[in-house]
Amino acid sequence: MKKRLENKIAVITGGADGIGKSTALRFASEGAVVVIWDMNVEKGEATATEINQSGGKATFMKVNTAVYAEVEAATKQVVELYGKVEILINNAGITRDATIKKMTPELWQQVIDVNLTGVFNCAKCAAEVMTENGWGRIINASSVVALYGNFGQTNYVATKAGLIGITKTLAKELGRKGVTVNAVAPGFIATEMVKKMPPEVLKSMEEKVPLKRLGLPEEIAAAYAFLASDDAAYINGTVLSVDGGITI
């Protein structure tokens, strides 16, 4: 039986750990050739090795997505290695939380650079390759906080809301070229970082979700895999909330 992403060339930013790693593992299991872009060399190489040792295909590249020249060079390298870029998962993101009173211009800019400018850099470079080939999937990692805001996250929420705007705009621009652009908005996800929170905080988070549990990184990866597949060929410009119903 043919796998859904058989031999597709997929770039996953922030693919070294967390949701990104789960996505890399899922895409490899679906038959994709995975290219991990991340700043964490140790974890990035470990994830690629894990995929290759389990029979998949993966390569790691150290890339700072906030720097256009690095993204441009890495895109050229992927094309040299594999001939094309077919799927881009803009998963890389950071947080620098503080209330507006305590948020410095530096904290604001750091998040803007990675979460917003980084997505622009990657989408621009990938789109050029995808439109030449007449097929592509760009999927951006937004967040449910983009839909309702979140205390102490002016910078982060601004970027995730901005990604929704970018998604809808690029969907209109690139659709005619055979490239779909969508976003996934995760809710409370049980990443390793989140699971280190105090038990009472985790319990409070669970109580806010109609399903009464946190989501799994693998469940976000599954949404990415669906949107990247031919099953989602007529889905374009949408924001898929994967949040257990918290935005109801």
N, C-alpha and C positions, 0 to 999 in steps of 0.2 A: 504493500500500500504506500502510495506516494505521500511524503510528509508535506505539510502545508507551506513550509518555507524552503523547500528543497533547493539547495545551491544558491539561494539569494544572498547577496553580499550586504550584510547589516552592520552599520556602525552604531555602537551604543556608547554614548558619553556617560561618564560617571559609572562605568560598568565594573569597577573593581570590587565593590561591595554593596551591601544593602539591596535596595530594589534593583539597582543596576546589575548587580551580580545575578540575582534571580532571573532577570530578563535575559542576560547573556546565556545562562544555563538553559532556559526555556527555548530560546531561539535556536541554540545548538541542537537541542533535542528534536526540534521541528525541521532540522536539516539545513539551517542557515550557516553560512560562513561568517563567523562573528569577529568583528574588529572592535576591541575595547579601547576607548580613549579615556584616559584618566591621568591625574597627577600622582597618584599613589603607585609607584613602581612595584613595590613588594606585593601588594594585594592584587594589582592588575595582572602581573605575571603569574601569580598563584592561581587566579581565576582562569586565565588562558590555559595554563598547564592542566588544571582540573578538567577542563573541557576536552583538551586534546587526549588526555589519558583515558577518558571515558568513551573515546571513539568519535568525538566531534571535531570541528575545525575552528580554531580561534587564534588570533594574533593580538598582542598588546602593543599599544603605542602611547608614549608619554606625550600628552597634549594639554596645553592650557587653552581651553576653548575661549577664554576671554581675550586672547591675543589672535587677531585675524591672521597674521603671517604664519603662525603655528598651525592654525586650522587649514589654511590654504595649502601649506606644505604637506600636511598629513593626508589631505584629500587626494593630492597628486600621488602620494605614496600608495594609497589604497588602490587607485586606478592603475598604477604601474604593476601592483601585485596581482590584482584580480580583474582588471579591465573595466570596472564600473563600481558605482555606489548605488544600491537599489533601495535600501531602507536606512533611514536615520531616526534613531530614538534619542531625542534631546532630553536626556534624563539628569544630566549633571546639574547640581544646585547646592547652594549653601544657605545657612541662616546666620544672622548676626543680630539677635533680638535685643530690643531695648524700647522703652517708651519714647515718644517723640521728644520729651524733655531731655532724656539721656542719650538719644541717638546722635552720634557725631556724623559730620559729613563723610568721614572715612568709612564708618559702618554702613552708611547708606550706599556709598559708591561701590564698595566691595561686592555687595549683593547684586546691585544693578549690573556690574561688570560680568559676573558669572551667569546669573540667572536670566538676564535679558539680552545683553550684548553677546554673550556666548552663544545663545540660541540663534541670534541673527547671523553671527559668523558662520556657524555650522550649516544653517539652512541655506544661506546664500551660496556657499561652496558646493554643497550637495545638490542643490537645485540645478546648478549649471550642468552638472554631469547627468542628472536624472532627465532633464528636459531634452538633452541631446539623444538619449536612448529611448525617450517616449514612454517611460514607466518609472514610477517611484512612489515611495511612501515616506512621509515626514510626520512623526508623531511627537508632540511636545508634552512635557510633564508640567501640568498646571497644578492646582490644588483646590480643595473645597473652600479654603480660606479666601480664595479669589472671589468667591460667590457671596460670602457674608462677612469678610473682614476677620481680624483676630488681634486681640490686645497685645501690644508690644511688638508687632510685626509690620510696621508701616512699609519698610523696605521690601520684605519678603512678599507681602500681599500685593504690593504695587507691581512686582515682577510677574507674579503668577496671574494677576489680572491682565497685565500687558501681554502675556503669552496667549491669552484667549483672543485678544485683538489681532495679534500676529497670525495666529492659526486661521482665523476667518479671512483675513486679507490674503494670505498666501494661497488659501484654498481657491479663492476667486482668480488669482493670477496664474496659478500653476495647473489648475484642473484641466484646462484645454490642452495642456501638454502631456496629459496622462499621469500627472502626479497628484495624489490626494494628500491633504494635510489635515490632521485631526489632533485633538488633545485629550489627555486623560487627566481627570481631577481626582487624585486619591484622597481618601478621608484619613482617619487615624489608623496608621499602619504599624504593625508590631515589628519594626526593624530592631537590630541589636541596640541601637542608640535609645530608642523609645523604651525598650524593655528594661533599661537600667534606671528608669524613673521610679520613684517611691511607689509601693503597692497601692497606697490610697489614691495617688494621682492616676494610676492606670485604671483603677476601679471607677473613678469618676469619669474618665474618658469612655469606658465601656458603657456606663449608664446613659450616656448621651446618644448612643447609637441604637436605633430600633432593633438591630440584630443582637444587641447586648454583647458584642465582642469587638476586638480590634481586627482589622484586616490583615492579611498575610502578604508579604512581598510577592509571593508566587501568584497571588490573585491580581496584582497590578501587572505582573509579567504576562499573565494570560490575556489581559485586556490589550496590552501592546501587541501580542502575537496575533490576536484576532484582527485588529485594525491594520496590521501589516500584511495580512493574508488576502487571497483572492475572494474570500468570503465577505470581505468588507469593501469590495471594489466600488460600490455605489455610495459609500459613506464618505462625505467630504465636508470639512468645515465644522464638524461637530465637536462638542465637549462631552466626553463620557465620564460621568461621575461614578467612581467605584468606591463607595463610602458607607455601605451598609444602611443607607437611607438617612444619614444625618442631615442632609440638606432639605428633607421633606418639610 
